[in-house]
Amino acid sequence: MQEQLSLLDLVLDASFTVQLVMAILMLASMLSWYMIVNRFLYFRNARDEMYQFEERFWSGVDLSQLYREGNERAADDHVPLGMESIFRAGFKEFSRLAQQPEMDAEAVIEGSRRAMGVATMREEERLERHLAFLASVGSTSPYIGLFGTVWGIMHSFRGLANTTQATLATVAPGISEALVATAMGLFAAIPAVLAYNRFASKVDVLSNRYDTFMDEFSSILSRQAYALRTHEKQAH
């Protein structure tokens, strides 16, 4: 009896529909774990690079030098992420607009902020990648498992119509294999929900840091833009 009720036998002896539900849940679980590991590594790298860039940015280094250092790393196939990507977008646009004498300081700053805003949205999209899938797995897996359970119990009770005597031993295997689908649904959903909540919190933290940096960097560029235009007027 123990052999018949082992977990593997319950899965193998289940009806085709229940087995299909189990296969879907197993695939969803494996994909969600892959994305959980992927997001964990990405957020760790994004956090480390943010701290390194912040330390370098506020060390008093010349902004042009910092931009050139980024160009050198980009030449070595290093893709700028997070705060560095926002800095590079803003400084590049600032340098381009500042060279146009007809652009006043406010227009230069506004153009730089727009460029940084686009870069910020691009970074937020990178941070939120795969989170929608984790949310979907977390919200739908229990219901998919419940569908398999209901279907399995229905299949088990239909089988009683062909028996002369209904006993617990007759119904137990069918109900047990059906309940395995619910357990697999929870097994897929719980890690996905926990990971989604954790990563969504990290997205909020990093996004707020990016917005704060954009405001601080805009203030620095604003001072430089007004100083540059004032110097040009005095020169003329």
C-alpha positions as CSV (number, residue, x, y, z in Angstrom):
1,M,0.0,0.0,0.0
2,Q,2.8,2.4,0.8
3,E,4.4,1.7,-2.6
4,Q,1.1,2.6,-4.3
5,L,0.8,5.8,-2.5
6,S,4.3,7.1,-3.0
7,L,4.6,10.5,-4.5
8,L,6.1,9.3,-7.8
9,D,3.3,6.7,-8.2
10,L,0.7,9.2,-7.5
11,V,2.0,11.4,-10.3
12,L,2.4,8.5,-12.7
13,D,-1.0,7.1,-12.0
14,A,-2.9,10.4,-12.3
15,S,-5.2,11.1,-15.2
16,F,-3.8,12.8,-18.3
17,T,-5.4,16.1,-17.4
18,V,-4.0,16.1,-13.9
19,Q,-0.6,15.1,-15.3
20,L,-0.8,18.0,-17.8
21,V,-1.6,20.4,-14.9
22,M,1.4,19.1,-12.9
23,A,3.7,19.5,-16.0
24,I,2.6,23.1,-16.4
25,L,3.2,23.8,-12.7
26,M,6.6,22.1,-12.8
27,L,7.6,24.2,-15.9
28,A,6.4,27.4,-14.3
29,S,8.3,26.6,-11.1
30,M,11.5,25.9,-12.9
31,L,11.2,29.1,-15.0
32,S,10.4,31.2,-12.0
33,W,13.4,29.8,-10.1
34,Y,15.6,30.6,-13.1
35,M,14.3,34.2,-13.1
36,I,14.6,34.5,-9.4
37,V,18.3,33.6,-9.6
38,N,18.7,35.9,-12.7
39,R,17.1,38.9,-10.9
40,F,19.0,38.3,-7.7
41,L,22.3,38.5,-9.6
42,Y,21.2,41.5,-11.6
43,F,20.1,43.4,-8.5
44,R,23.3,42.6,-6.7
45,N,25.4,43.8,-9.6
46,A,23.2,47.0,-10.0
47,R,23.6,47.8,-6.3
48,D,27.4,47.3,-6.4
49,E,27.8,49.3,-9.5
50,M,25.7,52.1,-8.1
51,Y,27.8,52.3,-4.9
52,Q,31.0,52.3,-7.0
53,F,29.8,55.0,-9.3
54,E,28.4,57.2,-6.5
55,E,31.8,57.0,-4.7
56,R,33.6,58.0,-7.9
57,F,31.1,60.7,-8.8
58,W,31.2,62.4,-5.4
59,S,35.0,62.1,-5.1
60,G,35.4,65.4,-6.9
61,V,36.5,64.0,-10.2
62,D,36.0,66.2,-13.3
63,L,32.7,65.3,-15.0
64,S,34.4,65.2,-18.4
65,Q,37.0,62.8,-17.1
66,L,34.3,60.6,-15.6
67,Y,32.5,60.5,-18.9
68,R,35.8,59.6,-20.7
69,E,36.4,56.8,-18.2
70,G,32.9,55.4,-19.1
71,N,33.8,55.6,-22.8
72,E,36.9,53.5,-22.2
73,R,34.9,50.9,-20.3
74,A,32.3,50.9,-23.0
75,A,35.1,50.2,-25.6
76,D,35.9,47.1,-23.5
77,D,32.3,45.8,-23.9
78,H,31.3,47.1,-20.4
79,V,27.6,48.1,-20.7
80,P,26.9,51.1,-18.3
81,L,24.0,50.4,-16.0
82,G,21.9,52.2,-13.6
83,M,23.2,55.5,-12.3
84,E,26.2,55.6,-14.7
85,S,23.8,55.2,-17.6
86,I,21.7,58.1,-16.4
87,F,24.9,60.2,-15.9
88,R,26.2,59.5,-19.4
89,A,22.9,60.3,-21.0
90,G,22.6,63.6,-19.2
91,F,26.2,64.7,-19.6
92,K,26.2,63.8,-23.3
93,E,23.1,65.8,-24.0
94,F,24.4,68.7,-21.8
95,S,27.7,68.8,-23.8
96,R,25.9,68.8,-27.1
97,L,23.4,71.5,-26.2
98,A,26.0,73.7,-24.4
99,Q,27.9,74.0,-27.7
100,Q,25.0,75.7,-29.3
101,P,25.2,79.5,-28.4
102,E,21.5,80.1,-29.2
103,M,20.4,77.7,-26.4
104,D,20.0,79.4,-23.1
105,A,20.8,77.8,-19.8
106,E,17.3,76.7,-19.0
107,A,16.9,75.0,-22.4
108,V,20.2,73.2,-21.9
109,I,19.1,71.9,-18.5
110,E,15.7,70.9,-19.7
111,G,17.2,68.9,-22.6
112,S,19.6,67.2,-20.2
113,R,16.8,66.3,-17.8
114,R,14.7,64.8,-20.7
115,A,17.7,62.7,-21.7
116,M,18.2,61.5,-18.1
117,G,14.5,60.8,-17.8
118,V,14.5,58.5,-20.8
119,A,17.6,56.8,-19.4
120,T,15.9,56.4,-16.0
121,M,12.8,54.8,-17.6
122,R,15.1,52.4,-19.6
123,E,16.9,51.4,-16.3
124,E,13.6,50.9,-14.6
125,E,12.4,48.6,-17.4
126,R,15.6,46.6,-16.9
127,L,15.0,46.3,-13.2
128,E,11.4,45.2,-13.7
129,R,12.2,42.6,-16.3
130,H,10.7,39.1,-15.4
131,L,8.8,40.5,-12.5
132,A,5.5,40.3,-14.3
133,F,6.1,36.6,-14.9
134,L,6.8,36.0,-11.2
135,A,3.6,37.9,-10.3
136,S,1.6,35.8,-12.8
137,V,3.1,32.5,-11.5
138,G,2.4,33.6,-7.9
139,S,-1.2,34.5,-8.6
140,T,-2.3,31.8,-11.0
141,S,-0.4,28.7,-9.9
142,P,-2.7,28.0,-6.9
143,Y,-5.8,28.1,-9.2
144,I,-4.1,25.9,-11.8
145,G,-3.3,23.4,-9.0
146,L,-6.9,23.7,-7.7
147,F,-8.2,22.9,-11.2
148,G,-6.1,19.8,-11.3
149,T,-7.4,18.8,-7.9
150,V,-11.0,19.3,-8.8
151,W,-10.6,17.4,-12.0
152,G,-8.8,14.6,-10.3
153,I,-11.5,14.3,-7.6
154,M,-14.2,14.3,-10.2
155,H,-12.3,11.6,-12.1
156,S,-12.0,9.5,-8.9
157,F,-15.7,9.8,-8.0
158,R,-16.7,8.9,-11.6
159,G,-14.7,5.7,-11.1
160,L,-16.8,4.8,-8.2
161,A,-19.8,4.3,-10.5
162,N,-18.2,1.1,-11.8
163,T,-17.6,-0.3,-8.3
164,T,-20.1,-2.3,-6.2
165,Q,-18.7,-1.2,-2.9
166,A,-17.2,2.3,-2.2
167,T,-14.5,2.3,0.5
168,L,-11.9,4.8,1.6
169,A,-9.2,2.5,0.1
170,T,-10.9,2.8,-3.3
171,V,-11.2,6.6,-3.3
172,A,-7.9,7.5,-1.4
173,P,-5.4,7.0,-4.3
174,G,-7.5,9.2,-6.7
175,I,-8.0,11.9,-4.1
176,S,-4.3,11.8,-3.1
177,E,-3.0,12.2,-6.6
178,A,-5.5,15.1,-7.1
179,L,-4.2,16.8,-4.0
180,V,-0.7,16.6,-5.3
181,A,-1.7,19.2,-8.0
182,T,-2.7,21.6,-5.2
183,A,0.6,21.0,-3.4
184,M,2.6,21.6,-6.7
185,G,0.6,24.8,-7.3
186,L,1.6,26.1,-3.9
187,F,5.2,25.0,-4.4
188,A,5.3,27.1,-7.6
189,A,3.4,30.1,-6.2
190,I,5.0,30.7,-2.8
191,P,8.6,31.3,-4.0
192,A,7.4,33.4,-6.9
193,V,5.3,35.6,-4.6
194,L,8.1,36.1,-2.0
195,A,10.6,36.9,-4.8
196,Y,8.3,39.3,-6.5
197,N,7.6,41.2,-3.3
198,R,11.3,41.3,-2.5
199,F,12.4,42.4,-6.0
200,A,9.6,45.0,-6.3
201,S,10.9,46.6,-3.1
202,K,14.4,46.7,-4.5
203,V,13.0,48.3,-7.7
204,D,11.4,51.1,-5.6
205,V,14.6,51.6,-3.7
206,L,16.8,51.8,-6.8
207,S,14.3,53.9,-8.7
208,N,14.2,56.5,-5.8
209,R,18.0,56.6,-5.8
210,Y,18.1,57.2,-9.5
211,D,15.5,60.0,-9.3
212,T,17.5,61.6,-6.4
213,F,20.7,61.4,-8.4
214,M,19.0,62.9,-11.5
215,D,17.9,65.9,-9.3
216,E,21.3,66.3,-7.8
217,F,23.1,66.0,-11.1
218,S,20.7,68.5,-12.7
219,S,21.6,71.0,-10.0
220,I,25.3,70.6,-10.8
221,L,24.6,71.0,-14.6
222,S,22.4,74.0,-13.9
223,R,25.3,75.8,-12.1
224,Q,27.7,74.9,-14.9
225,A,25.2,76.0,-17.6
226,Y,24.5,79.4,-16.1
227,A,28.2,79.9,-15.4
228,L,29.0,79.1,-19.0
229,R,26.4,81.4,-20.5
230,T,27.4,84.2,-18.1
231,H,31.1,83.8,-19.1
232,E,30.1,83.9,-22.8
233,K,28.1,87.1,-22.3
234,Q,31.0,88.7,-20.5
235,A,33.4,87.6,-23.3
236,H,31.2,89.4,-25.9
